[in-house]
Amino acid sequence: MTSHGILKAAFLDFDSVGRDDLDTTMLEAAADHWQWYGLVKADELDEVLANVDVIVSNKVVLTDQHLSNAKCLKLVCIAATGTNNIDLASAVRNNIAVSNVHGYATASVVQHMFTLLLALTTRFSQYTAAVKRGEWSKSRFFCLLDYPVRELAGKTMGIVGYGNLGKAVATVAEAFGMKVLLAKRNEQDQRPGRTPLNELLSQVDVLSLHCPLTAETRHLIGAQELALMKNDAVLINTARGGLVNETALLDALREQQIGGAGLDVLQQEPPPADDPLLSACLPNLIITPHSAWISRESRQRLINEIALNVEAFKQGQVRNQVM
């Protein structure tokens, strides 16, 4: 608890969780005083942080300078699982606890991940576009057979990152009749049932990424890794854009080195209007706007979990502590 007995909190980017359809009663009750910001800009942060004990941040970047200047700040609640927007080393130096939220978006992300995969394997976009162009009406037969469709049953899925999301994806993949391979975290990973990434890549029909973005995993999938994949394999990334070298991916798609890619994340978000991936217009590429996690149920769980983190801090504990 704070020395002055009143817990002051601020939500730095409330608009990023879509406030209009959420019940914030639990969160409002967790602190004595709240400041709600749609999105705090970088040059406004020091002023906002000056007199608060707790902040909630989804994607606002908190640097060493921000954290060092925030003399009252004692807890950062990340409105997500990933911690790459926070200078964690600085938080430790400045005696600021950091908490996050796990598992809140699992159902939503798994649903979205398979939406991307199924759209690619059933050639959904091409067939619906063909119907709109009138090609079905002109067909000599009762159906269109212009684009080859593949079944998931009997195929192999490789999963990189076997936390809550990876495990849930594996369960659904097995329900489709797929074989699942798990990638080793690194060369030192000796856990049974894990396959080195370079060996796994050549075996899979689908590669799904569910690991955090760290210095070790940045550009985990680049030109060398894509070259190891089957020419009809599909890459799905609903984790972090920086996991994939986007230039190498675009080259691989254009050259049909792999079969397709479904991306819900890009290295820069929001992306510039002239981003090469956005302007590529490739039939084997689907991009969605970091929306895998945004079901209303998922966002409500997130808000409720943050409320529990703040409430625990008020009682002298740090729940879901990262640092």
Contacts in CASP RR format, 6 or more apart in sequence:
PFRMAT RR
TARGET T0000
AUTHOR 0000-0000-0000
METHOD contacts of the structure
MODEL  1
MTSHGILKAAFLDFDSVGRDDLDTTMLEAAADHWQWYGLVKADELDEVLA
NVDVIVSNKVVLTDQHLSNAKCLKLVCIAATGTNNIDLASAVRNNIAVSN
VHGYATASVVQHMFTLLLALTTRFSQYTAAVKRGEWSKSRFFCLLDYPVR
ELAGKTMGIVGYGNLGKAVATVAEAFGMKVLLAKRNEQDQRPGRTPLNEL
LSQVDVLSLHCPLTAETRHLIGAQELALMKNDAVLINTARGGLVNETALL
DALREQQIGGAGLDVLQQEPPPADDPLLSACLPNLIITPHSAWISRESRQ
RLINEIALNVEAFKQGQVRNQVM
1 7 0 8 1.000
1 314 0 8 1.000
1 315 0 8 1.000
1 316 0 8 1.000
2 8 0 8 1.000
2 53 0 8 1.000
2 72 0 8 1.000
2 74 0 8 1.000
5 32 0 8 1.000
6 32 0 8 1.000
6 33 0 8 1.000
7 30 0 8 1.000
7 31 0 8 1.000
7 32 0 8 1.000
7 33 0 8 1.000
7 53 0 8 1.000
7 54 0 8 1.000
7 310 0 8 1.000
7 313 0 8 1.000
7 314 0 8 1.000
8 31 0 8 1.000
8 32 0 8 1.000
8 33 0 8 1.000
8 35 0 8 1.000
8 51 0 8 1.000
8 52 0 8 1.000
8 53 0 8 1.000
8 54 0 8 1.000
8 72 0 8 1.000
9 30 0 8 1.000
9 31 0 8 1.000
9 33 0 8 1.000
9 34 0 8 1.000
9 35 0 8 1.000
9 52 0 8 1.000
9 53 0 8 1.000
9 54 0 8 1.000
9 55 0 8 1.000
9 56 0 8 1.000
9 310 0 8 1.000
10 34 0 8 1.000
10 35 0 8 1.000
10 36 0 8 1.000
10 37 0 8 1.000
10 48 0 8 1.000
10 49 0 8 1.000
10 52 0 8 1.000
10 54 0 8 1.000
10 55 0 8 1.000
10 56 0 8 1.000
11 34 0 8 1.000
11 35 0 8 1.000
11 36 0 8 1.000
11 37 0 8 1.000
11 38 0 8 1.000
11 55 0 8 1.000
11 56 0 8 1.000
11 57 0 8 1.000
11 79 0 8 1.000
12 37 0 8 1.000
12 39 0 8 1.000
12 40 0 8 1.000
12 45 0 8 1.000
12 48 0 8 1.000
12 55 0 8 1.000
12 56 0 8 1.000
12 57 0 8 1.000
12 58 0 8 1.000
12 60 0 8 1.000
13 37 0 8 1.000
13 38 0 8 1.000
13 39 0 8 1.000
13 40 0 8 1.000
13 57 0 8 1.000
13 58 0 8 1.000
13 59 0 8 1.000
13 60 0 8 1.000
13 79 0 8 1.000
14 36 0 8 1.000
14 37 0 8 1.000
14 38 0 8 1.000
15 38 0 8 1.000
15 39 0 8 1.000
16 38 0 8 1.000
16 39 0 8 1.000
16 58 0 8 1.000
16 59 0 8 1.000
16 79 0 8 1.000
17 58 0 8 1.000
17 79 0 8 1.000
17 299 0 8 1.000
17 302 0 8 1.000
17 303 0 8 1.000
18 299 0 8 1.000
21 296 0 8 1.000
21 299 0 8 1.000
22 296 0 8 1.000
22 299 0 8 1.000
22 300 0 8 1.000
22 303 0 8 1.000
23 300 0 8 1.000
23 303 0 8 1.000
24 303 0 8 1.000
26 303 0 8 1.000
26 304 0 8 1.000
26 307 0 8 1.000
26 308 0 8 1.000
27 34 0 8 1.000
27 303 0 8 1.000
27 304 0 8 1.000
27 306 0 8 1.000
27 307 0 8 1.000
27 310 0 8 1.000
28 34 0 8 1.000
29 307 0 8 1.000
30 306 0 8 1.000
30 307 0 8 1.000
30 308 0 8 1.000
30 310 0 8 1.000
30 311 0 8 1.000
30 314 0 8 1.000
31 53 0 8 1.000
31 54 0 8 1.000
31 310 0 8 1.000
31 314 0 8 1.000
35 48 0 8 1.000
35 52 0 8 1.000
37 48 0 8 1.000
39 60 0 8 1.000
40 48 0 8 1.000
40 60 0 8 1.000
42 61 0 8 1.000
45 60 0 8 1.000
45 62 0 8 1.000
45 66 0 8 1.000
46 65 0 8 1.000
46 66 0 8 1.000
46 69 0 8 1.000
46 70 0 8 1.000
48 55 0 8 1.000
49 55 0 8 1.000
49 66 0 8 1.000
49 69 0 8 1.000
49 70 0 8 1.000
49 72 0 8 1.000
49 73 0 8 1.000
50 69 0 8 1.000
50 70 0 8 1.000
50 71 0 8 1.000
50 72 0 8 1.000
51 72 0 8 1.000
52 70 0 8 1.000
52 72 0 8 1.000
52 73 0 8 1.000
53 72 0 8 1.000
53 73 0 8 1.000
53 74 0 8 1.000
53 75 0 8 1.000
54 73 0 8 1.000
54 74 0 8 1.000
54 75 0 8 1.000
54 76 0 8 1.000
54 77 0 8 1.000
54 310 0 8 1.000
54 313 0 8 1.000
55 73 0 8 1.000
55 75 0 8 1.000
55 76 0 8 1.000
55 77 0 8 1.000
56 77 0 8 1.000
56 78 0 8 1.000
56 79 0 8 1.000
56 306 0 8 1.000
56 310 0 8 1.000
57 76 0 8 1.000
57 77 0 8 1.000
57 78 0 8 1.000
57 79 0 8 1.000
57 85 0 8 1.000
57 86 0 8 1.000
58 78 0 8 1.000
58 79 0 8 1.000
58 80 0 8 1.000
59 80 0 8 1.000
59 85 0 8 1.000
59 269 0 8 1.000
60 85 0 8 1.000
61 85 0 8 1.000
61 86 0 8 1.000
62 76 0 8 1.000
62 85 0 8 1.000
62 86 0 8 1.000
62 87 0 8 1.000
63 87 0 8 1.000
63 90 0 8 1.000
64 87 0 8 1.000
64 89 0 8 1.000
64 90 0 8 1.000
64 93 0 8 1.000
67 73 0 8 1.000
67 76 0 8 1.000
67 87 0 8 1.000
67 90 0 8 1.000
67 91 0 8 1.000
67 94 0 8 1.000
67 96 0 8 1.000
68 90 0 8 1.000
68 93 0 8 1.000
68 94 0 8 1.000
70 94 0 8 1.000
70 96 0 8 1.000
73 94 0 8 1.000
73 96 0 8 1.000
74 95 0 8 1.000
74 96 0 8 1.000
74 97 0 8 1.000
74 313 0 8 1.000
75 96 0 8 1.000
75 97 0 8 1.000
75 98 0 8 1.000
75 99 0 8 1.000
75 309 0 8 1.000
75 310 0 8 1.000
75 313 0 8 1.000
75 318 0 8 1.000
76 86 0 8 1.000
76 91 0 8 1.000
76 96 0 8 1.000
76 97 0 8 1.000
76 98 0 8 1.000
76 99 0 8 1.000
77 99 0 8 1.000
77 100 0 8 1.000
77 306 0 8 1.000
77 309 0 8 1.000
77 310 0 8 1.000
78 85 0 8 1.000
78 86 0 8 1.000
78 98 0 8 1.000
78 99 0 8 1.000
78 100 0 8 1.000
78 101 0 8 1.000
78 322 0 8 1.000
79 101 0 8 1.000
79 302 0 8 1.000
79 306 0 8 1.000
80 100 0 8 1.000
80 101 0 8 1.000
80 302 0 8 1.000
81 100 0 8 1.000
81 101 0 8 1.000
81 102 0 8 1.000
81 103 0 8 1.000
81 105 0 8 1.000
81 212 0 8 1.000
82 100 0 8 1.000
82 212 0 8 1.000
82 213 0 8 1.000
82 240 0 8 1.000
83 98 0 8 1.000
83 100 0 8 1.000
83 212 0 8 1.000
83 322 0 8 1.000
84 212 0 8 1.000
84 213 0 8 1.000
84 214 0 8 1.000
84 240 0 8 1.000
86 98 0 8 1.000
86 322 0 8 1.000
88 98 0 8 1.000
88 322 0 8 1.000
88 323 0 8 1.000
90 96 0 8 1.000
91 97 0 8 1.000
91 98 0 8 1.000
91 323 0 8 1.000
92 323 0 8 1.000
97 313 0 8 1.000
97 318 0 8 1.000
97 321 0 8 1.000
97 323 0 8 1.000
98 321 0 8 1.000
98 322 0 8 1.000
98 323 0 8 1.000
99 309 0 8 1.000
99 313 0 8 1.000
99 318 0 8 1.000
99 319 0 8 1.000
99 320 0 8 1.000
99 321 0 8 1.000
99 322 0 8 1.000
100 320 0 8 1.000
100 322 0 8 1.000
101 302 0 8 1.000
101 305 0 8 1.000
101 306 0 8 1.000
101 309 0 8 1.000
101 320 0 8 1.000
102 164 0 8 1.000
102 320 0 8 1.000
103 164 0 8 1.000
103 165 0 8 1.000
103 301 0 8 1.000
104 298 0 8 1.000
104 301 0 8 1.000
104 302 0 8 1.000
104 305 0 8 1.000
105 292 0 8 1.000
105 293 0 8 1.000
105 295 0 8 1.000
105 298 0 8 1.000
105 301 0 8 1.000
105 302 0 8 1.000
106 164 0 8 1.000
106 165 0 8 1.000
106 168 0 8 1.000
107 168 0 8 1.000
107 295 0 8 1.000
107 297 0 8 1.000
107 298 0 8 1.000
108 292 0 8 1.000
108 293 0 8 1.000
108 294 0 8 1.000
108 295 0 8 1.000
108 297 0 8 1.000
108 298 0 8 1.000
109 165 0 8 1.000
109 238 0 8 1.000
109 292 0 8 1.000
109 293 0 8 1.000
109 298 0 8 1.000
110 165 0 8 1.000
110 168 0 8 1.000
110 169 0 8 1.000
110 172 0 8 1.000
111 295 0 8 1.000
112 238 0 8 1.000
112 264 0 8 1.000
112 288 0 8 1.000
112 291 0 8 1.000
112 292 0 8 1.000
112 293 0 8 1.000
113 169 0 8 1.000
113 208 0 8 1.000
113 236 0 8 1.000
113 238 0 8 1.000
113 264 0 8 1.000
113 292 0 8 1.000
114 169 0 8 1.000
114 172 0 8 1.000
116 236 0 8 1.000
116 238 0 8 1.000
116 262 0 8 1.000
116 263 0 8 1.000
116 264 0 8 1.000
116 286 0 8 1.000
116 288 0 8 1.000
117 152 0 8 1.000
117 206 0 8 1.000
117 208 0 8 1.000
117 234 0 8 1.000
117 236 0 8 1.000
117 262 0 8 1.000
118 124 0 8 1.000
118 152 0 8 1.000
119 125 0 8 1.000
119 286 0 8 1.000
120 234 0 8 1.000
120 259 0 8 1.000
120 260 0 8 1.000
120 261 0 8 1.000
120 262 0 8 1.000
120 284 0 8 1.000
120 286 0 8 1.000
121 149 0 8 1.000
121 150 0 8 1.000
121 151 0 8 1.000
121 152 0 8 1.000
121 234 0 8 1.000
122 149 0 8 1.000
123 147 0 8 1.000
123 148 0 8 1.000
123 149 0 8 1.000
123 283 0 8 1.000
125 283 0 8 1.000
125 286 0 8 1.000
126 146 0 8 1.000
126 147 0 8 1.000
126 283 0 8 1.000
127 144 0 8 1.000
127 146 0 8 1.000
127 147 0 8 1.000
130 136 0 8 1.000
130 144 0 8 1.000
130 146 0 8 1.000
130 147 0 8 1.000
131 144 0 8 1.000
135 144 0 8 1.000
135 146 0 8 1.000
136 143 0 8 1.000
136 144 0 8 1.000
150 232 0 8 1.000
152 173 0 8 1.000
152 176 0 8 1.000
152 177 0 8 1.000
152 178 0 8 1.000
152 206 0 8 1.000
153 176 0 8 1.000
153 177 0 8 1.000
153 178 0 8 1.000
154 177 0 8 1.000
154 178 0 8 1.000
154 179 0 8 1.000
155 178 0 8 1.000
155 179 0 8 1.000
155 205 0 8 1.000
155 206 0 8 1.000
156 178 0 8 1.000
156 179 0 8 1.000
156 180 0 8 1.000
156 181 0 8 1.000
156 203 0 8 1.000
156 204 0 8 1.000
156 205 0 8 1.000
156 206 0 8 1.000
157 169 0 8 1.000
157 170 0 8 1.000
157 173 0 8 1.000
157 178 0 8 1.000
157 179 0 8 1.000
157 180 0 8 1.000
157 181 0 8 1.000
157 204 0 8 1.000
157 205 0 8 1.000
157 206 0 8 1.000
157 207 0 8 1.000
157 208 0 8 1.000
158 180 0 8 1.000
158 181 0 8 1.000
158 182 0 8 1.000
158 183 0 8 1.000
158 200 0 8 1.000
158 203 0 8 1.000
158 204 0 8 1.000
158 206 0 8 1.000
158 207 0 8 1.000
158 208 0 8 1.000
159 166 0 8 1.000
159 169 0 8 1.000
159 170 0 8 1.000
159 173 0 8 1.000
159 180 0 8 1.000
159 181 0 8 1.000
159 182 0 8 1.000
159 183 0 8 1.000
159 208 0 8 1.000
159 210 0 8 1.000
160 183 0 8 1.000
160 197 0 8 1.000
160 207 0 8 1.000
160 208 0 8 1.000
160 209 0 8 1.000
160 210 0 8 1.000
160 211 0 8 1.000
160 220 0 8 1.000
161 182 0 8 1.000
161 183 0 8 1.000
161 185 0 8 1.000
161 209 0 8 1.000
161 210 0 8 1.000
161 211 0 8 1.000
162 170 0 8 1.000
162 182 0 8 1.000
162 210 0 8 1.000
163 210 0 8 1.000
165 210 0 8 1.000
165 238 0 8 1.000
166 208 0 8 1.000
166 210 0 8 1.000
169 208 0 8 1.000
169 210 0 8 1.000
170 180 0 8 1.000
170 182 0 8 1.000
173 180 0 8 1.000
173 206 0 8 1.000
174 180 0 8 1.000
178 206 0 8 1.000
181 195 0 8 1.000
181 200 0 8 1.000
181 203 0 8 1.000
181 204 0 8 1.000
182 193 0 8 1.000
182 194 0 8 1.000
182 195 0 8 1.000
183 194 0 8 1.000
183 195 0 8 1.000
183 196 0 8 1.000
183 197 0 8 1.000
183 200 0 8 1.000
184 191 0 8 1.000
184 194 0 8 1.000
184 195 0 8 1.000
184 196 0 8 1.000
184 197 0 8 1.000
185 194 0 8 1.000
185 211 0 8 1.000
186 216 0 8 1.000
187 196 0 8 1.000
195 203 0 8 1.000
197 220 0 8 1.000
197 225 0 8 1.000
198 225 0 8 1.000
198 228 0 8 1.000
200 207 0 8 1.000
201 207 0 8 1.000
201 225 0 8 1.000
201 228 0 8 1.000
201 229 0 8 1.000
202 228 0 8 1.000
202 229 0 8 1.000
202 230 0 8 1.000
204 229 0 8 1.000
204 230 0 8 1.000
204 233 0 8 1.000
205 230 0 8 1.000
205 232 0 8 1.000
205 233 0 8 1.000
205 234 0 8 1.000
206 233 0 8 1.000
206 234 0 8 1.000
206 235 0 8 1.000
206 236 0 8 1.000
207 221 0 8 1.000
207 229 0 8 1.000
207 233 0 8 1.000
207 234 0 8 1.000
207 235 0 8 1.000
207 236 0 8 1.000
208 236 0 8 1.000
208 237 0 8 1.000
208 238 0 8 1.000
209 220 0 8 1.000
209 221 0 8 1.000
209 235 0 8 1.000
209 236 0 8 1.000
209 237 0 8 1.000
209 238 0 8 1.000
209 239 0 8 1.000
209 243 0 8 1.000
209 244 0 8 1.000
210 238 0 8 1.000
210 239 0 8 1.000
211 217 0 8 1.000
211 220 0 8 1.000
211 239 0 8 1.000
211 243 0 8 1.000
212 239 0 8 1.000
212 240 0 8 1.000
213 239 0 8 1.000
213 240 0 8 1.000
213 241 0 8 1.000
213 242 0 8 1.000
213 243 0 8 1.000
217 243 0 8 1.000
218 242 0 8 1.000
218 243 0 8 1.000
219 242 0 8 1.000
219 243 0 8 1.000
219 244 0 8 1.000
219 245 0 8 1.000
220 243 0 8 1.000
220 244 0 8 1.000
221 235 0 8 1.000
221 243 0 8 1.000
221 244 0 8 1.000
221 245 0 8 1.000
221 248 0 8 1.000
221 249 0 8 1.000
222 244 0 8 1.000
222 245 0 8 1.000
222 248 0 8 1.000
222 249 0 8 1.000
223 245 0 8 1.000
223 248 0 8 1.000
223 251 0 8 1.000
223 252 0 8 1.000
226 235 0 8 1.000
226 248 0 8 1.000
226 249 0 8 1.000
226 252 0 8 1.000
226 257 0 8 1.000
226 258 0 8 1.000
227 252 0 8 1.000
227 257 0 8 1.000
229 235 0 8 1.000
229 257 0 8 1.000
229 258 0 8 1.000
230 258 0 8 1.000
230 259 0 8 1.000
231 256 0 8 1.000
231 257 0 8 1.000
231 258 0 8 1.000
231 259 0 8 1.000
232 258 0 8 1.000
232 259 0 8 1.000
233 258 0 8 1.000
233 259 0 8 1.000
233 260 0 8 1.000
234 258 0 8 1.000
234 259 0 8 1.000
234 260 0 8 1.000
234 261 0 8 1.000
234 262 0 8 1.000
235 244 0 8 1.000
235 249 0 8 1.000
235 258 0 8 1.000
235 260 0 8 1.000
235 261 0 8 1.000
235 262 0 8 1.000
236 261 0 8 1.000
236 262 0 8 1.000
236 263 0 8 1.000
237 243 0 8 1.000
237 244 0 8 1.000
237 261 0 8 1.000
237 262 0 8 1.000
237 263 0 8 1.000
237 264 0 8 1.000
237 265 0 8 1.000
238 264 0 8 1.000
238 265 0 8 1.000
238 292 0 8 1.000
239 265 0 8 1.000
240 265 0 8 1.000
241 263 0 8 1.000
241 265 0 8 1.000
241 266 0 8 1.000
241 267 0 8 1.000
241 269 0 8 1.000
242 265 0 8 1.000
242 267 0 8 1.000
244 263 0 8 1.000
244 267 0 8 1.000
246 266 0 8 1.000
246 267 0 8 1.000
246 276 0 8 1.000
246 277 0 8 1.000
247 276 0 8 1.000
249 261 0 8 1.000
249 277 0 8 1.000
250 276 0 8 1.000
250 277 0 8 1.000
250 280 0 8 1.000
251 257 0 8 1.000
252 258 0 8 1.000
253 259 0 8 1.000
253 260 0 8 1.000
253 261 0 8 1.000
253 280 0 8 1.000
253 282 0 8 1.000
253 284 0 8 1.000
253 285 0 8 1.000
254 280 0 8 1.000
254 282 0 8 1.000
256 284 0 8 1.000
259 284 0 8 1.000
260 284 0 8 1.000
260 285 0 8 1.000
261 284 0 8 1.000
261 285 0 8 1.000
261 286 0 8 1.000
262 285 0 8 1.000
262 286 0 8 1.000
262 287 0 8 1.000
262 288 0 8 1.000
263 277 0 8 1.000
263 285 0 8 1.000
263 286 0 8 1.000
263 287 0 8 1.000
263 288 0 8 1.000
264 287 0 8 1.000
264 288 0 8 1.000
264 289 0 8 1.000
264 290 0 8 1.000
264 291 0 8 1.000
264 292 0 8 1.000
265 290 0 8 1.000
266 275 0 8 1.000
266 277 0 8 1.000
266 287 0 8 1.000
266 290 0 8 1.000
268 275 0 8 1.000
269 290 0 8 1.000
270 289 0 8 1.000
271 277 0 8 1.000
271 278 0 8 1.000
277 285 0 8 1.000
277 287 0 8 1.000
278 287 0 8 1.000
293 299 0 8 1.000
305 320 0 8 1.000
308 319 0 8 1.000
309 318 0 8 1.000
309 319 0 8 1.000
309 320 0 8 1.000
312 318 0 8 1.000
312 319 0 8 1.000
313 319 0 8 1.000
END
